[in-house]
Each structure stands twice: as C-alpha cells, then as structure tokens.
C-alpha cells in the first residue's frame, strides 16, 4: 500500500500465511460449484464456506479478508493524519 498525504509519504505491506487442511477432489469440486471462489483474489473466502478448510492463520485476519485496517491506522497515525479523540 502507498500513502501520500500532503508532504509525507510512506509505503508498507502486510503478509499473512493461511494454512489449509488437505482437501479431496470432491470437496474442491463442491467448493468450485458453489460459485464462492469465482470473485475472490485468492479463489477462496476465509469468511465464507472456505473457513471450514482453514487450519491456521499467521498474521492479520483482516489482511486476508481485504484490508489490514489496524496497520493502515498505525501508518496514518505516524503521518499525523489520524488519531482517536
């Protein structure tokens, strides 16, 4: 992610590893047939049916879902753009 605020700029990334249980061919076919993976960047939705396949996650869950909100807030705070009142 790249942020440019007035005269300050920063860039950062977040890494999250998701480990899945082994899936057999029938489970994979059923999941594909459900249509759920068709509009997902990684072809699965951790917050949907694929949650049943997730063994463990290392990192920020929100990063897997879409946006690492906590990290984004921390970066905005460093730039002096955002803070809780």
Beta strands, then each sheet from edge to edge (+ up, - down):
strand 1: 2-5
strand 2: 8-11
strand 3: 17-20
strand 4: 54-58
sheet 1: 1+ 2-
sheet 2: 3+ 4-
end
